[in-house]
Amino acid sequence: MQTIRATPTDHSRKPPQGPPPSRKPPIETDRAEEPGNRTIETHGPTRIVLIWKATWLSASETFVRNQQAGLRRFKPQAVGLQKVESGISSREDYVLYHNDFLGRIARRLIGYGFPSVRIKRALDNSQASVIHSHFGPDSIIISQYATAANIPHIVTLHGNDVTGMANGKAPRAILYKIRLRRTLNRATRVVAISDFIYGRAVELGAPPNKTVRHYIGIPLLPTGAPDEKMTDVVFIGRLVEKKGVSDLLSALAALPAAYDDIKVKIIGDGPLRSELEKQSRVLPMSVTFLGRLSPSESMDHLRKSRIFAGPSKTAANGDAEGLGMVFLEAASAGIPVVAYAHGGVPEAVMHGRTGYLAREGDVKQLSAYIEKLLTDREQAFEFGMAGQKMVEERFDILKQTPDLEKIYEETAKW
């Protein structure tokens, strides 16, 4: 495992052992009419980490919730501007504005840089030892308030926030890069979710001496006998250009006629769904679009599939994959991965050991790798077992989150 870069202490030390974090039953906190008047109460750990996101919490951001649940030595308090109903939203998420007309106007003004009394009041009353914000745009919002409140601020960068949004010379991109650079320089610590994102963060102005790479990790699946395989190839993700589903369908179309009877499932939704469904209709094999499913339903499909195929690629706007939690989830489920050698994906997929990585955009090679794993089931099984071992050693969230708490302890206000 690669060591965390540019950190003054050794984050490779063995994490402390102990029971898994307890989960309290949720309590109602969605009182946006006077949010800044509430003092956050502590139970258990006496140090509070205020976890900031503008929106709590999109269905695709399970990694934020998983990391929050893995905290042991800090009590997390999720705070943001608005709530969206999703399978992972919680009544404990503390939002500052209602989803009404006035709330939308307020959030728009805050996004433009106008001051918010509610944010200031929430931080003043939070008793937080440290603020941890996710994504560049969200971090820009909270940065000045963290500085004013004299609370250490940790920024985690994920993917599009340092690729697509920071790409090009349009005025919006230039302004975003200026504001992001200011935020990264002001932050107490900058956390990149992969070596790939670390490089992009430094290019955009993150000081190397306070920027680290820290893998978030995933909850491990219980080990046991392999599930009966009901699907040959599965994809899980948003149906957007970056996820490369069109390339996947083209690769399937290029398979020999002997594979015309395989079963393919596409899980997820997005703006390209109708276009991709149209593309799939000319394929000889069965391709089923299941739409968005819950995390547990998606994992069930992973376990019952022979191959996970996720050919993420650089989108026209520069958006790239920071790491790709779904590749780790596939490995944890014990199935091999076929993808492109793109962005941070090579950090999650070991070519020739846990899966195959084709050259980015090489549909012919992608197809050949899919065919190879469909044909050689013994190799596919070995890749799956190696993937499970890799995730256990490098990406177990119960091992990774204590390392994050070491970063909290180094920066927290005492």
C-alpha positions as CSV (number, residue, x, y, z in Angstrom):
1,M,0.0,0.0,0.0
2,Q,1.3,3.4,-0.9
3,T,1.9,5.7,2.0
4,I,0.0,8.9,2.5
5,R,1.9,11.8,1.0
6,A,3.1,15.0,2.4
7,T,1.9,14.5,6.0
8,P,4.1,15.3,8.9
9,T,3.1,12.1,10.8
10,D,3.0,8.4,9.9
11,H,-0.6,7.5,8.9
12,S,0.4,3.9,8.2
13,R,0.4,3.0,11.9
14,K,-2.0,0.1,12.8
15,P,-5.4,1.6,13.6
16,P,-6.7,1.2,17.2
17,Q,-8.8,-1.8,17.8
18,G,-12.2,-1.8,19.4
19,P,-15.9,-2.5,18.8
20,P,-17.6,-1.0,15.7
21,P,-19.2,2.4,16.2
22,S,-22.6,2.4,17.7
23,R,-25.5,4.0,15.8
24,K,-28.0,6.0,17.8
25,P,-31.6,6.0,16.6
26,P,-32.2,9.1,14.5
27,I,-33.8,12.2,16.0
28,E,-35.7,15.0,14.3
29,T,-33.4,17.9,13.6
30,D,-34.9,19.4,10.4
31,R,-35.9,22.7,12.0
32,A,-34.7,25.2,9.4
33,E,-36.7,28.2,10.7
34,E,-34.2,29.1,13.4
35,P,-31.3,26.7,12.8
36,G,-28.5,28.8,14.2
37,N,-30.0,29.0,17.6
38,R,-29.5,25.3,18.3
39,T,-26.4,24.2,20.3
40,I,-25.3,20.8,19.2
41,E,-25.4,18.4,22.1
42,T,-22.7,15.8,22.6
43,H,-23.1,12.1,23.6
44,G,-20.2,9.6,23.8
45,P,-17.1,11.2,22.2
46,T,-16.7,14.8,23.5
47,R,-15.0,16.1,20.4
48,I,-17.3,17.1,17.5
49,V,-16.5,17.1,13.8
50,L,-18.9,19.2,11.9
51,I,-19.3,17.5,8.5
52,W,-20.3,20.1,5.9
53,K,-22.0,19.5,2.6
54,A,-24.3,22.0,0.9
55,T,-26.8,19.2,0.3
56,W,-27.6,16.2,2.5
57,L,-27.4,13.7,0.9
58,S,-27.6,12.5,-2.7
59,A,-28.1,8.8,-3.3
60,S,-24.7,8.5,-5.1
61,E,-22.8,9.8,-2.0
62,T,-23.0,6.7,0.3
63,F,-19.3,7.0,0.9
64,V,-19.9,10.2,2.9
65,R,-22.4,8.5,5.1
66,N,-20.3,5.3,5.5
67,Q,-17.3,7.4,6.6
68,Q,-19.5,9.3,9.0
69,A,-20.7,6.1,10.5
70,G,-17.2,4.7,10.9
71,L,-16.1,7.5,13.3
72,R,-15.3,6.4,16.8
73,R,-13.3,9.1,18.6
74,F,-15.2,12.1,17.2
75,K,-18.9,12.7,17.2
76,P,-20.1,13.7,13.7
77,Q,-22.7,16.4,13.1
78,A,-23.9,16.7,9.5
79,V,-24.7,20.3,8.6
80,G,-25.6,21.8,5.3
81,L,-27.9,24.2,3.4
82,Q,-30.6,21.9,2.3
83,K,-31.9,18.3,2.5
84,V,-32.8,16.0,-0.4
85,E,-34.9,12.9,0.2
86,S,-32.9,9.8,-0.8
87,G,-32.3,6.3,0.5
88,I,-29.4,7.6,2.6
89,S,-30.9,10.9,4.0
90,S,-31.3,11.1,7.7
91,R,-33.4,13.0,10.2
92,E,-30.1,13.8,12.0
93,D,-28.9,15.9,9.1
94,Y,-29.0,19.5,10.3
95,V,-30.1,21.8,7.5
96,L,-30.2,25.6,7.6
97,Y,-32.9,26.3,4.9
98,H,-36.2,24.9,3.9
99,N,-36.7,23.7,0.3
100,D,-39.0,26.6,-0.5
101,F,-38.8,29.7,-2.6
102,L,-37.0,31.8,0.0
103,G,-34.7,28.9,0.8
104,R,-33.7,28.6,-2.9
105,I,-33.1,32.3,-3.1
106,A,-30.9,32.2,0.0
107,R,-28.9,29.3,-1.2
108,R,-28.3,31.0,-4.6
109,L,-27.0,34.1,-2.9
110,I,-24.7,32.1,-0.6
111,G,-23.4,30.3,-3.7
112,Y,-22.5,33.7,-5.2
113,G,-20.6,34.6,-2.0
114,F,-23.2,36.6,-0.1
115,P,-22.8,36.2,3.7
116,S,-25.2,34.0,5.7
117,V,-26.0,34.8,9.3
118,R,-27.4,31.2,9.7
119,I,-24.1,29.6,8.7
120,K,-22.2,31.9,11.1
121,R,-24.6,31.2,13.9
122,A,-24.5,27.4,13.3
123,L,-20.7,27.4,13.5
124,D,-20.6,29.6,16.6
125,N,-23.0,27.3,18.4
126,S,-21.6,24.0,17.1
127,Q,-18.8,23.4,19.7
128,A,-17.0,21.8,16.8
129,S,-13.3,20.9,17.2
130,V,-12.8,20.6,13.5
131,I,-14.9,21.1,10.3
132,H,-14.6,18.5,7.5
133,S,-16.1,19.6,4.2
134,H,-16.6,17.4,1.1
135,F,-16.2,18.6,-2.5
136,G,-14.6,21.8,-3.8
137,P,-17.8,23.9,-4.2
138,D,-19.1,23.0,-0.8
139,S,-15.7,23.8,0.8
140,I,-15.6,27.2,-0.9
141,I,-18.9,28.1,0.9
142,I,-17.8,27.1,4.4
143,S,-14.2,28.2,4.2
144,Q,-14.6,31.9,5.2
145,Y,-16.9,31.0,8.1
146,A,-14.5,28.4,9.4
147,T,-11.7,31.0,9.4
148,A,-13.8,33.6,11.1
149,A,-14.9,31.1,13.8
150,N,-11.3,30.0,14.2
151,I,-12.2,26.3,13.7
152,P,-9.7,24.1,11.8
153,H,-11.0,23.2,8.3
154,I,-10.3,19.9,6.4
155,V,-11.3,19.8,2.8
156,T,-11.8,16.5,0.9
157,L,-11.6,16.6,-2.8
158,H,-13.2,13.8,-4.8
159,G,-13.2,14.0,-8.6
160,N,-15.3,16.4,-10.8
161,D,-14.4,19.2,-8.3
162,V,-10.8,19.2,-9.5
163,T,-11.4,17.9,-13.1
164,G,-14.5,18.9,-15.0
165,M,-15.4,22.0,-12.9
166,A,-11.8,23.2,-13.1
167,N,-11.4,22.5,-16.8
168,G,-11.2,25.1,-19.6
169,K,-10.9,28.8,-19.8
170,A,-14.6,29.8,-19.6
171,P,-15.2,32.7,-17.1
172,R,-17.1,30.3,-14.8
173,A,-14.2,27.8,-14.7
174,I,-11.6,30.5,-14.1
175,L,-13.6,32.1,-11.2
176,Y,-14.1,28.6,-9.7
177,K,-10.3,27.9,-9.8
178,I,-9.5,31.2,-8.2
179,R,-12.0,30.6,-5.4
180,L,-10.9,27.0,-5.0
181,R,-7.2,28.0,-4.8
182,R,-8.0,30.5,-2.1
183,T,-10.0,27.8,-0.2
184,L,-7.3,25.2,-0.4
185,N,-4.6,27.6,0.8
186,R,-6.8,28.7,3.7
187,A,-7.7,25.1,4.7
188,T,-5.8,23.5,7.6
189,R,-5.5,20.2,5.7
190,V,-6.5,19.0,2.2
191,V,-7.4,15.4,1.7
192,A,-7.4,13.8,-1.7
193,I,-9.3,10.5,-2.2
194,S,-6.6,9.0,-4.5
195,D,-3.1,9.7,-5.8
196,F,-4.7,10.9,-9.0
197,I,-6.8,13.5,-7.2
198,Y,-3.7,14.4,-5.1
199,G,-1.9,15.4,-8.3
200,R,-4.8,17.4,-9.6
201,A,-5.3,19.2,-6.2
202,V,-1.6,20.3,-6.1
203,E,-1.8,21.5,-9.7
204,L,-4.8,23.7,-8.7
205,G,-3.0,25.2,-5.8
206,A,-3.3,22.9,-2.8
207,P,-0.1,23.3,-0.8
208,P,1.8,20.0,-0.9
209,N,3.0,20.3,2.7
210,K,-0.6,20.1,4.0
211,T,-2.2,17.9,1.3
212,V,-2.5,14.1,1.9
213,R,-3.9,11.1,0.1
214,H,-6.4,9.2,2.1
215,Y,-8.6,6.4,0.7
216,I,-12.1,6.6,2.2
217,G,-12.7,2.8,2.0
218,I,-16.0,0.8,2.0
219,P,-17.8,-1.4,4.4
220,L,-16.7,-5.0,3.8
221,L,-19.2,-7.6,2.8
222,P,-19.5,-10.7,4.9
223,T,-17.5,-13.6,3.4
224,G,-19.2,-16.8,2.5
225,A,-19.9,-19.2,-0.3
226,P,-20.2,-17.5,-3.7
227,D,-23.7,-16.6,-4.8
228,E,-25.3,-18.3,-7.8
229,K,-24.6,-16.2,-10.8
230,M,-27.7,-14.9,-12.5
231,T,-26.1,-12.1,-14.6
232,D,-23.0,-12.3,-16.8
233,V,-22.1,-8.6,-17.0
234,V,-23.3,-5.8,-14.7
235,F,-22.8,-2.1,-14.7
236,I,-23.7,0.2,-11.7
237,G,-23.5,4.0,-11.9
238,R,-25.0,7.2,-13.3
239,L,-25.8,7.2,-16.9
240,V,-23.6,10.1,-17.9
241,E,-20.8,10.4,-20.4
242,K,-18.0,9.9,-17.9
243,K,-19.2,6.4,-17.0
244,G,-18.6,5.1,-20.5
245,V,-21.8,3.0,-20.8
246,S,-21.9,3.6,-24.6
247,D,-18.4,2.1,-24.9
248,L,-19.6,-0.8,-22.8
249,L,-22.5,-1.5,-25.2
250,S,-20.2,-1.2,-28.2
251,A,-17.8,-3.7,-26.6
252,L,-20.7,-6.1,-26.0
253,A,-21.8,-5.7,-29.6
254,A,-18.3,-6.7,-30.7
255,L,-18.3,-10.1,-28.8
256,P,-18.4,-13.2,-31.0
257,A,-21.8,-14.8,-31.7
258,A,-21.1,-17.5,-29.1
259,Y,-22.0,-14.8,-26.5
260,D,-25.3,-13.7,-27.9
261,D,-27.2,-15.4,-25.1
262,I,-25.4,-13.6,-22.2
263,K,-27.4,-11.5,-19.7
264,V,-26.4,-7.9,-19.1
265,K,-27.9,-5.5,-16.4
266,I,-27.4,-1.8,-16.3
267,I,-28.2,-0.3,-12.9
268,G,-28.5,3.5,-12.5
269,D,-30.2,6.4,-14.1
270,G,-29.2,9.7,-15.8
271,P,-29.7,11.9,-18.8
272,L,-28.3,9.4,-21.3
273,R,-30.7,6.6,-20.3
274,S,-33.0,6.8,-23.3
275,E,-30.1,7.1,-25.8
276,L,-28.4,4.1,-24.2
277,E,-31.6,2.0,-24.2
278,K,-31.9,2.8,-27.9
279,Q,-28.3,1.7,-28.5
280,S,-28.9,-1.5,-26.6
281,R,-31.9,-2.6,-28.7
282,V,-29.7,-3.6,-31.6
283,L,-27.6,-5.9,-29.5
284,P,-28.2,-9.7,-29.8
285,M,-27.9,-10.3,-26.1
286,S,-30.4,-9.4,-23.3
287,V,-29.7,-6.0,-21.8
288,T,-31.9,-4.9,-19.0
289,F,-32.0,-1.3,-17.6
290,L,-33.1,-1.5,-14.0
291,G,-32.9,2.2,-13.1
292,R,-31.7,3.4,-9.7
293,L,-31.7,0.8,-7.0
294,S,-30.9,1.0,-3.3
295,P,-27.3,0.3,-2.2
296,S,-28.4,-3.1,-0.8
297,E,-30.2,-4.0,-4.0
298,S,-27.2,-3.0,-6.1
299,M,-24.8,-5.1,-3.9
300,D,-27.2,-8.1,-4.4
301,H,-26.9,-7.8,-8.1
302,L,-23.1,-7.5,-7.9
303,R,-22.8,-10.7,-5.9
304,K,-24.9,-12.5,-8.5
305,S,-22.9,-11.3,-11.5
306,R,-19.8,-12.8,-13.2
307,I,-18.2,-9.5,-14.2
308,F,-18.5,-5.9,-13.3
309,A,-17.8,-3.7,-16.3
310,G,-17.3,0.1,-15.7
311,P,-15.4,1.8,-18.5
312,S,-15.2,5.2,-17.0
313,K,-13.5,7.8,-19.2
314,T,-12.7,11.5,-19.4
315,A,-15.9,13.4,-20.4
316,A,-15.8,16.2,-22.9
317,N,-15.9,18.7,-20.1
318,G,-12.8,17.1,-18.5
319,D,-14.7,15.3,-15.7
320,A,-12.8,12.2,-14.6
321,E,-13.1,9.4,-12.1
322,G,-11.4,10.2,-8.9
323,L,-11.2,6.6,-7.7
324,G,-14.6,4.9,-8.2
325,M,-16.1,3.3,-5.1
326,V,-18.1,0.9,-7.2
327,F,-14.9,-0.8,-8.3
328,L,-14.1,-1.5,-4.7
329,E,-17.6,-2.7,-4.1
330,A,-17.3,-5.2,-7.0
331,A,-14.0,-6.4,-5.6
332,S,-15.5,-6.8,-2.2
333,A,-18.3,-8.9,-3.7
334,G,-15.7,-11.2,-5.2
335,I,-16.2,-10.5,-8.9
336,P,-13.6,-9.4,-11.4
337,V,-13.6,-5.9,-13.0
338,V,-13.1,-4.8,-16.6
339,A,-12.5,-1.0,-17.0
340,Y,-10.3,1.6,-18.6
341,A,-6.9,2.6,-17.2
342,H,-8.4,6.1,-16.5
343,G,-8.1,8.6,-13.7
344,G,-7.9,7.0,-10.3
345,V,-9.3,3.6,-11.4
346,P,-5.9,1.9,-11.5
347,E,-5.7,2.5,-7.8
348,A,-8.9,0.5,-7.3
349,V,-8.3,-2.2,-10.0
350,M,-5.0,-4.1,-10.1
351,H,-4.5,-5.0,-13.8
352,G,-3.9,-8.7,-14.3
353,R,-4.7,-9.4,-10.6
354,T,-8.2,-8.2,-9.7
355,G,-9.4,-7.4,-13.2
356,Y,-8.3,-6.0,-16.6
357,L,-7.7,-2.4,-17.6
358,A,-8.0,-1.5,-21.3
359,R,-6.5,1.6,-22.8
360,E,-8.9,4.4,-22.4
361,G,-11.2,4.5,-25.3
362,D,-10.1,1.2,-26.8
363,V,-13.4,-0.5,-27.2
364,K,-11.9,-3.5,-29.0
365,Q,-9.5,-4.2,-26.1
366,L,-12.4,-3.7,-23.7
367,S,-14.4,-6.3,-25.5
368,A,-11.5,-8.8,-25.6
369,Y,-11.1,-8.5,-21.8
370,I,-14.8,-9.1,-21.3
371,E,-14.7,-12.1,-23.5
372,K,-11.6,-13.4,-21.7
373,L,-13.3,-13.4,-18.3
374,L,-16.5,-14.8,-19.6
375,T,-14.6,-17.7,-21.1
376,D,-12.1,-18.4,-18.4
377,R,-14.2,-18.8,-15.3
378,E,-11.3,-20.0,-13.2
379,Q,-9.4,-16.8,-13.9
380,A,-12.5,-14.8,-13.1
381,F,-12.8,-16.6,-9.8
382,E,-9.1,-16.0,-8.9
383,F,-9.4,-12.3,-9.8
384,G,-12.5,-12.1,-7.6
385,M,-10.7,-13.6,-4.6
386,A,-7.7,-11.4,-5.1
387,G,-10.0,-8.4,-5.2
388,Q,-11.6,-9.3,-1.9
389,K,-8.1,-9.6,-0.3
390,M,-7.1,-6.2,-1.8
391,V,-10.1,-4.5,-0.3
392,E,-9.6,-6.1,3.1
393,E,-6.0,-4.9,3.2
394,R,-6.3,-1.5,1.7
395,F,-9.9,-0.2,1.7
396,D,-11.7,-1.5,4.8
397,I,-13.5,1.6,6.1
398,L,-13.2,0.4,9.7
399,K,-9.4,0.6,9.2
400,Q,-9.3,3.7,7.0
401,T,-11.6,5.9,9.2
402,P,-9.3,5.7,12.3
403,D,-6.6,7.0,10.0
404,L,-8.9,9.9,9.1
405,E,-9.5,10.6,12.8
406,K,-5.7,10.9,13.3
407,I,-5.8,13.7,10.8
408,Y,-8.7,15.2,12.8
409,E,-6.6,15.0,16.0
410,E,-3.6,16.7,14.4
411,T,-5.7,19.6,13.3
412,A,-8.5,19.9,15.8
413,K,-9.0,22.8,18.1
414,W,-8.5,21.7,21.8
